[in-house]
Amino acid sequence: MTAATGGSGAGGLLPERHPTGDFFVCDIFDALPKGDLATMEHPVFSLSTRPDRRILSYLHNGAEITVTPSVRGLATIHDKDILIYCISQLVAALNAGRTVARQLTLRAHDLLVATNRETSGDGYKRLRDAFERLAGTRITTNIETGGREVTAGFGLIESWQIERRSKGGRMVSVQVVLSDWLYRAVLAKSVLTLSRDYFRLRKPLERRIYELARKHCGRQPGWTVSVDTLLKKSGSASPRRVFRKMLRDMIAADHLPDYRMEECEGDLIRFAPRAAVIESPGRGPVLSPQVIEQARALAPGQDVYQLEAEWRAYWQRSGRPQLRRPGAAFLGFLRRRLAQD
């Protein structure tokens, strides 16, 4: 995904904390950031920067969610970085044909670098705090993952463990066991690719709004939503007038990765992909919105735009042949790919 270029100076996005050269030392960036569809659609994480000990309740279009904090408070949208990293590693392994499991063993340094976090002692301490909030926050919900609707209660992660070099030393690796609910979403590939600049967004609301834009807009021409609905879906605890002001500040700053925001008459907000996100006719076959919808029906829960990217890569490897019916070619490719899964 291509990040925003306009308005993304030091005052808007966090700096890239790790030089590009580091990426050649370790292949962690081969795993594109992935978010699961359920927590992108529904407000599960706190947007507060202080310990949030509220019990959150959310009901929308039949989906019911209750989020209960631990004594350390609710898991935050920044804590979600850990889940995004875990999901990314699992999806990369699945795509490579490797065996996966709910239990992951990760290098702590890799996790911090991939999510644009500091690798100082304080950075490791904040990572431990995030694990504790993720394990302590309890979700009760009936939302669907992997094609199944199950009403259940669970933690965002089931357990975690830290290995250190020596007593009191810096953590070397972490072991995470994901909840079965989240793991099913990964196996069903109910995930979407995120911009790497997601980890550079400073404010919790910016991250949440980006998730909603990515989920609902994708690469369609646009997504228009009322301020009231956006307030509800974001999970923000701010009054509507304050929330609207924060949206206007985001519009003025214009550093949301991949998407531009616009305030419209009728108390509406419109999201549209930036030019770099949209495939131009000169770059390859053009797919109609109807074909994209057919692809969604063929592969429910999957990232149709990632599937499209795979098809375009295949088309390029094949010598970029002229296609009389690109939509039919894409859907045929998709059917063959799904038959192999």
Buried (B, 14 or more C-beta within 10 A) or exposed (E): BBBBEEBBEEEBBEEEBBEEEEBEEEEBBEBBBBBBBBBBBBBBBBBBEEEBBEEBEBEBEEBBBBBBBBEBBBBBBBBBBBBBBBBBBBBBBBBEEEEBEBEBEBBBBBBBBBBBBBBEEEBBEBBEBBBBBBBBBBBBBEBBBBEEEBEEEBBBBBEBEBEEEEEEEBBEBBEBBBBBBBBBBBBBBBBBBBBBBBBBBEBBBBBBBBBBBBBBBBBBEBBBBEBEEBBBBBBBBBEEEEBBEBBEEBBEBBBBBBBBBEBEEEEBBBBBBBEEBEBEEEEBBEBEEEBBEBBBEBBEBBBBBBBBBBBBEEBEEEEEEEBEEBBEBBBEBBEEBEEEE
